[in-house]
Amino acid sequence: MPSTPIKSCNKYVLSYKDSSNNTQQIGFYARDAYDCLMLAREFNSYVHDNPGSVMRIQQKF
Protein backbone atom coordinates (compact mmCIF):
# COMPACT_ATOMS: atom_id res chain seq x y z
CA MET A 1 0.00 0.00 0.00
CA PRO A 2 1.56 3.35 -0.98
CA SER A 3 2.16 5.81 1.80
CA THR A 4 -0.31 8.67 2.09
CA PRO A 5 0.31 11.92 3.98
CA ILE A 6 -1.55 11.90 7.30
CA LYS A 7 -3.26 15.19 6.35
CA SER A 8 -5.25 13.39 3.65
CA CYS A 9 -6.38 10.63 6.04
CA ASN A 10 -9.24 10.39 8.50
CA LYS A 11 -9.45 8.47 11.77
CA TYR A 12 -11.47 5.24 11.64
CA VAL A 13 -12.42 2.79 14.36
CA LEU A 14 -12.93 -0.84 13.37
CA SER A 15 -15.03 -3.02 15.70
CA TYR A 16 -14.91 -6.81 15.61
CA LYS A 17 -15.91 -9.80 17.74
CA ASP A 18 -12.99 -11.90 19.01
CA SER A 19 -12.97 -15.65 19.57
CA SER A 20 -14.54 -15.17 23.04
CA ASN A 21 -17.37 -13.13 21.47
CA ASN A 22 -16.08 -9.92 23.08
CA THR A 23 -16.19 -6.69 21.07
CA GLN A 24 -12.75 -5.26 20.33
CA GLN A 25 -11.90 -1.94 18.71
CA ILE A 26 -8.81 -0.76 16.88
CA GLY A 27 -8.16 2.64 15.34
CA PHE A 28 -6.36 3.59 12.15
CA TYR A 29 -5.73 6.67 10.06
CA ALA A 30 -6.86 5.76 6.56
CA ARG A 31 -8.16 7.31 3.34
CA ASP A 32 -11.49 5.48 3.56
CA ALA A 33 -13.23 2.56 5.28
CA TYR A 34 -11.82 0.03 2.80
CA ASP A 35 -8.26 1.16 3.54
CA CYS A 36 -9.06 0.86 7.25
CA LEU A 37 -10.12 -2.75 6.71
CA MET A 38 -6.97 -3.51 4.71
CA LEU A 39 -4.78 -2.00 7.45
CA ALA A 40 -6.62 -3.99 10.11
CA ARG A 41 -6.08 -7.18 8.13
CA GLU A 42 -2.38 -6.34 7.77
CA PHE A 43 -1.74 -5.51 11.43
CA ASN A 44 -4.23 -7.74 13.26
CA SER A 45 -3.89 -11.49 12.69
CA TYR A 46 -7.37 -12.27 14.06
CA VAL A 47 -9.07 -9.87 11.64
CA HIS A 48 -6.87 -11.22 8.85
CA ASP A 49 -7.91 -14.80 9.56
CA ASN A 50 -11.56 -13.94 10.37
CA PRO A 51 -12.69 -11.04 8.15
CA GLY A 52 -16.33 -11.93 8.88
CA SER A 53 -15.78 -10.94 12.52
CA VAL A 54 -15.75 -7.22 11.55
CA MET A 55 -18.98 -5.61 12.74
CA ARG A 56 -18.45 -1.93 11.95
CA ILE A 57 -16.02 0.61 10.54
CA GLN A 58 -16.82 4.11 11.73
CA GLN A 59 -15.19 7.38 10.81
CA LYS A 60 -14.40 9.59 13.80
CA PHE A 61 -14.72 13.37 13.49
N, C-alpha and C positions, 0 to 999 in steps of 0.2 A: 504494500500500500504506500503510495507516495506521501511524503510529508506535506502537511498543510499548516500554514501559519495559524497559531492559536486564535488570532483575531477573527479569522473566518469560520471558527468553530463555535458550537453551542454546547452547553452542558446537558447531558442526558443521564437519566437513571434507569437502569435495566433491572427489573424484578424477575426472579425465578424461584421455583420450588426446588429445594435440595432433596437428597435421597431420604431424609427424615420428614419430608413434607413441610418443612419450615420455609417461610419466605425469606429470601436473601436479596440484598440490593447492592449493586455496584455502579459507580459513576464513571463516566468517560466524557472527554471533550471530543466531539465528532462533528462532521459536516451535516449529517442527517441520521435518522433512526437506523437506517440500514448499515451505515458505517459503525454506529454504536454496537449493533449486533455482531458485526465482523470483528471489532476490537474485543468484545466480550468472548467470542469464540477463540480468539488468538491468545488471550491472557487468562482465561478461566477454563481449566480442563473439564469441569463438570458441564458447563454450558456447551463446550465443544462436543462432548460425547452425548449430550442430551439436549439438543436444540429445542425440542418440544416442551422443555421445562420452563421456557421463557413465557412469562405471563403478560408483561407490559414493558414498553419503552416509552419514557415520558421526558419531554424536554422541560428543563428547568429555566425559569426566567429570572 
